[in-house]
Amino acid sequence: MSLSKLISWSEKEFSRLPWREKRTLYRTLVSEIMLQQTTVSTVRNHYERFLVTFPTMESLARASEEELTVAWKGLGYYRRARNLKKIAEAIVNEYGGEFPRTSEELQLIPGIGPYTAGAIMAIGMDERALAVDANLERVIARLYGIKEEKGLKLQKKILELFAAGKIFNEKKLSPRKLNEALMDLGRTYCQARKASCDLCFLKAECVAFKRGKPLEYPMTSAVAKVSQEHELELLRVFVVKKGKLLVYRKDESEWLSGQYEVPTFIVKTTDEKLKQYQKLKVSSPEVVGSFKTGITKYKIQNSVIVTDEKVLKKLGFAREVVWKEIAAKDANFSTATTKGLLKFVEMK
């Protein structure tokens, strides 16, 4: 198999990614958690900054919730940040700051599943393992023509074949280089909706290419779930006094947990199950501005009012609120609050 050409290409094109330089197990862990559900370009813009704030496992384990969310801002999916901190705490407190050396032991740590364990083993330690993310899942399914449904079934099958030595059994192959090259291939030429087979180094051995049906792999469920976008109209209430803004802190079960947001109400939505905000049950003062945002499956129209505490009380806001300085660097306002502040400044 032409893996050597693939690996050479990967090293030439992507060796300067910051998490592939100055490798340590800690830096590998941080990058792998960041790269889950986030693009390489986004992570590249935040990775080194995060490590300046938390240069060691110990510093991350000691971090406060607010310090963590400020450092993570811009990466989204804040649950990953909390998982990363829990992993750091466990390694520092239970393993003396040293990573366990087997996949089984790694997966005993809360927050580390099969993928992250595989990444630490293969990419961090250069030990024989596969970090089966969506890219590897797709590339390997096409390369070997594996007919299993995408997801857990396919991932299990791939790991079984790998453990049995039926795939990637070349003795002198670096697990680190192999995993990173396959990830790079899946991110560039072997994408979910576009397979640039003419540019692929593995096409001569690829079953899906030989069959002329690369996009049919990996197999999907016969009853595919249709993702539905929802319309959401929110009322954002700005109460400003002496350079301070009235906000509440989002809890762990909410979007952007740990960040501060202005009191917010649902005006209307196509998702009747939405529990992120309370519904507006009385009429509000006149709206003075609006802006659009979006998160997960929601397209959000934000309407802004600027008022006082008495009106907020009449609207029936039920969360505990605090005053935060608008100019404070560590205020950690949500994106919607930040955009609303800019709108407020424009109106001034």
C-alpha positions in Angstrom: 0.0 0.0 0.0 1.2 3.5 -0.9 1.1 4.8 2.7 4.7 6.1 2.5 3.7 8.6 -0.2 0.6 9.6 1.8 2.7 10.2 5.0 5.3 12.2 3.1 2.6 14.4 1.7 1.1 14.9 5.1 4.4 15.8 6.7 5.2 18.3 3.9 1.9 20.0 4.0 0.8 19.9 7.6 3.8 19.4 9.9 3.7 23.1 10.9 0.3 22.8 12.6 1.1 24.1 16.1 0.0 20.9 17.9 2.4 18.9 15.7 5.3 21.0 16.9 6.8 20.8 20.5 4.9 17.7 21.1 4.0 16.6 24.7 1.1 14.4 25.8 -0.5 17.5 27.4 -0.4 19.5 24.2 -1.7 16.5 22.3 -4.6 16.2 24.7 -5.5 19.9 24.4 -5.4 19.8 20.6 -7.5 16.6 20.3 -10.3 18.0 22.6 -10.3 21.3 20.7 -10.4 19.6 17.3 -13.6 17.7 18.2 -16.4 19.4 16.3 -14.2 22.3 15.4 -12.3 23.1 12.2 -8.5 23.1 12.0 -8.4 26.8 11.1 -10.5 27.8 14.2 -8.4 25.7 16.5 -5.2 27.1 15.0 -6.3 30.6 16.0 -6.9 29.7 19.7 -4.5 26.8 20.5 -1.4 28.7 21.5 -3.3 31.4 23.3 -5.0 28.7 25.5 -1.6 27.2 26.2 -0.1 30.5 27.3 -2.9 30.7 29.9 -2.6 27.1 30.9 0.9 25.9 30.0 0.8 22.8 32.1 -1.6 20.1 33.2 -1.3 21.4 36.7 -2.3 24.9 35.8 -5.3 23.7 33.9 -6.4 21.5 36.8 -6.3 24.5 39.2 -8.2 26.8 36.8 -11.5 28.3 37.9 -14.6 27.9 35.8 -14.5 31.5 34.7 -10.8 31.4 33.8 -11.5 28.3 31.7 -14.5 29.7 29.8 -12.6 33.0 29.1 -9.6 31.0 27.7 -11.9 28.7 25.6 -14.0 31.6 24.2 -14.3 31.3 20.4 -14.1 27.5 20.3 -17.7 26.8 21.2 -19.1 23.6 22.7 -18.0 24.6 26.2 -18.7 21.1 27.6 -15.5 20.1 25.9 -13.6 22.6 28.0 -15.1 21.3 31.2 -14.3 17.7 30.2 -10.7 18.8 29.5 -10.4 20.3 33.0 -11.8 17.1 34.5 -9.3 15.0 32.6 -6.5 17.3 33.9 -7.7 17.0 37.5 -7.9 13.3 37.3 -4.4 12.9 35.8 -2.9 15.3 38.4 -4.8 14.1 41.4 -5.0 10.3 40.7 -2.0 9.6 38.5 0.5 12.0 39.8 0.5 14.1 36.7 1.5 11.1 34.5 -0.7 9.7 31.7 -1.7 6.1 31.9 0.1 4.1 29.3 -2.8 1.9 27.9 -6.0 2.6 26.2 -8.0 0.7 28.8 -6.5 2.7 31.6 -7.0 6.0 29.8 -10.7 5.3 29.3 -11.2 4.9 33.1 -10.7 8.7 33.3 -14.0 10.6 33.0 -14.0 12.5 29.7 -11.8 10.1 27.8 -13.5 7.8 25.4 -12.2 5.4 22.7 -11.3 8.2 20.3 -9.4 10.4 22.7 -7.6 7.3 24.1 -6.7 6.3 20.6 -5.4 9.8 19.9 -3.3 10.0 23.0 -1.8 6.5 22.3 -1.2 6.9 18.6 -0.4 10.7 18.2 0.9 11.4 21.7 2.8 8.3 22.4 3.4 6.9 18.9 2.0 3.5 20.0 0.0 1.2 17.8 -3.6 2.6 17.9 -6.2 4.2 15.8 -8.0 7.5 16.6 -11.2 6.8 14.7 -12.8 10.2 14.1 -15.2 11.0 11.3 -12.3 11.4 8.9 -10.6 8.1 9.7 -14.0 6.3 9.7 -14.7 7.6 6.2 -11.3 7.0 4.7 -10.9 3.5 6.1 -14.5 2.5 5.1 -13.7 3.6 1.5 -10.2 2.2 1.4 -11.2 -1.3 2.5 -14.8 -1.3 1.3 -16.2 -1.9 4.8 -19.9 -2.3 4.6 -21.0 -1.3 8.1 -23.4 1.5 9.0 -21.7 4.8 9.8 -21.2 5.4 13.5 -20.6 3.0 16.4 -21.0 -0.1 14.3 -18.4 1.0 11.7 -16.0 2.3 14.4 -16.2 -1.1 16.2 -15.6 -3.0 13.0 -12.6 -0.8 12.1 -11.0 -1.3 15.5 -11.7 -5.1 15.4 -9.9 -5.3 12.0 -7.0 -3.2 13.3 -6.6 -5.3 16.5 -6.6 -8.5 14.4 -3.9 -7.1 12.1 -6.1 -7.2 9.1 -5.6 -3.5 8.3 -2.5 -1.3 8.6 -0.3 -4.1 9.7 2.9 -2.8 8.3 5.6 -3.3 11.0 7.7 -0.2 10.5 4.7 2.2 10.2 4.7 5.1 12.7 1.2 5.1 14.3 1.5 8.9 14.8 2.3 9.6 11.2 -0.3 7.1 9.9 -3.2 8.6 12.0 -2.3 12.2 11.1 -1.9 11.4 7.4 -5.3 9.6 7.3 -6.9 12.6 9.1 -5.3 15.0 6.6 -6.5 12.9 3.7 -10.1 12.8 5.0 -10.0 16.6 5.6 -8.8 17.4 2.1 -9.2 14.9 -0.7 -11.5 12.3 0.9 -14.4 14.4 2.1 -17.9 13.4 3.0 -19.6 14.9 0.0 -16.6 15.2 -2.4 -14.0 12.6 -3.1 -11.0 13.9 -5.2 -9.8 10.4 -6.0 -7.4 11.6 -8.8 -5.3 13.4 -6.1 -5.4 10.5 -3.6 -2.2 8.6 -2.9 -4.2 5.4 -2.0 -6.5 5.2 -5.0 -4.7 2.2 -6.5 -5.7 0.1 -3.4 -9.0 1.8 -2.6 -12.0 -0.5 -2.9 -14.5 2.3 -3.1 -12.5 3.9 -6.0 -12.2 0.6 -7.9 -16.0 0.2 -7.6 -16.5 3.8 -8.8 -18.7 4.6 -5.8 -16.6 6.4 -3.2 -19.5 8.5 -1.9 -21.5 5.4 -1.1 -19.1 4.8 1.8 -19.5 4.9 4.7 -23.0 3.4 4.6 -25.8 5.4 6.2 -29.0 4.3 7.8 -31.9 3.7 5.5 -33.9 6.1 7.6 -31.7 9.1 7.8 -32.5 11.7 10.4 -33.4 15.0 8.8 -31.8 17.9 10.7 -34.3 20.7 11.2 -33.4 24.3 11.5 -35.6 26.3 13.9 -36.5 29.9 13.9 -36.1 31.6 17.2 -37.0 35.2 18.2 -35.5 36.5 21.4 -35.9 39.6 23.4 -32.6 40.8 24.9 -33.0 43.2 27.9 -30.1 45.6 28.5 -30.0 47.3 31.9 -27.0 49.6 32.2 -26.0 51.8 35.2 -22.7 53.6 35.9 -20.8 51.6 33.3 -22.1 48.2 34.6 -24.4 45.8 32.9 -27.0 43.5 34.5 -26.4 39.9 33.5 -27.0 36.3 34.6 -24.6 33.4 34.4 -25.5 30.5 32.2 -25.5 27.1 34.0 -24.0 23.8 32.9 -27.1 22.6 31.1 -27.3 25.7 28.8 -25.6 26.8 25.7 -22.3 28.7 26.4 -22.4 27.6 30.0 -20.3 29.7 32.3 -20.7 32.9 30.3 -22.7 36.0 31.2 -25.8 36.9 29.2 -28.3 39.7 29.5 -31.8 38.7 30.7 -33.4 37.0 27.7 -36.9 35.9 26.8 -38.4 33.8 24.0 -40.8 35.9 21.9 -41.6 33.0 19.5 -40.0 29.8 18.2 -40.7 26.9 16.0 -39.2 24.6 18.6 -41.8 24.3 21.4 -39.4 22.0 23.4 -36.8 24.7 23.8 -36.0 25.3 27.5 -32.9 27.7 27.2 -35.0 30.8 28.0 -38.3 31.6 29.6 -41.1 32.7 27.5 -42.2 36.4 27.3 -45.7 36.5 28.8 -46.3 40.3 29.0 -45.8 43.1 26.5 -42.3 44.7 26.5 -41.2 48.3 26.0 -40.5 49.4 22.4 -37.6 47.6 20.7 -34.7 49.9 19.9 -32.5 47.6 17.8 -32.0 44.1 16.5 -29.3 41.7 15.3 -29.0 38.1 14.1 -27.1 35.2 15.6 -27.2 31.5 15.3 -26.3 28.4 17.4 -26.6 24.7 16.6 -29.9 24.3 14.7 -31.3 27.8 15.6 -31.5 30.9 13.5 -31.9 33.7 16.0 -33.4 37.1 15.6 -32.5 39.2 18.6 -34.5 42.2 19.5 -33.0 44.7 22.0 -34.6 46.9 24.6 -32.7 49.2 27.0 -34.5 49.7 30.2 -34.2 49.7 34.0 -34.6 47.2 36.9 -38.2 48.0 37.5 -39.2 47.1 34.0 -37.1 43.9 34.1 -39.0 42.9 37.2 -42.4 43.5 35.5 -41.2 41.3 32.6 -40.9 38.5 35.2 -37.3 37.5 34.7 -36.7 34.6 37.1 -32.9 34.2 37.2 -30.4 35.6 39.7 -28.6 38.6 38.2 -25.3 40.4 38.9 -23.7 43.6 37.8 -20.7 43.3 35.5 -18.4 46.1 34.3 -18.8 46.5 30.6 -15.1 47.2 30.0 -13.9 44.3 32.1 -11.5 42.0 30.2 -12.6 38.9 32.2 -16.3 39.6 32.0 -16.8 36.7 29.6 -20.0 38.0 28.0 -21.8 35.7 25.5 -21.6 36.5 21.8 -25.2 37.7 21.8 -24.5 40.0 24.7 -21.3 41.4 23.0 -23.2 42.1 19.8 -26.0 43.7 21.8 -23.5 45.9 23.6 -22.1 47.1 20.3 -25.7 47.9 19.2 -26.2 49.8 22.4 -23.1 51.8 21.9 -24.2 52.6 18.3 -27.5 53.9 19.7 -25.7 56.1 22.2 
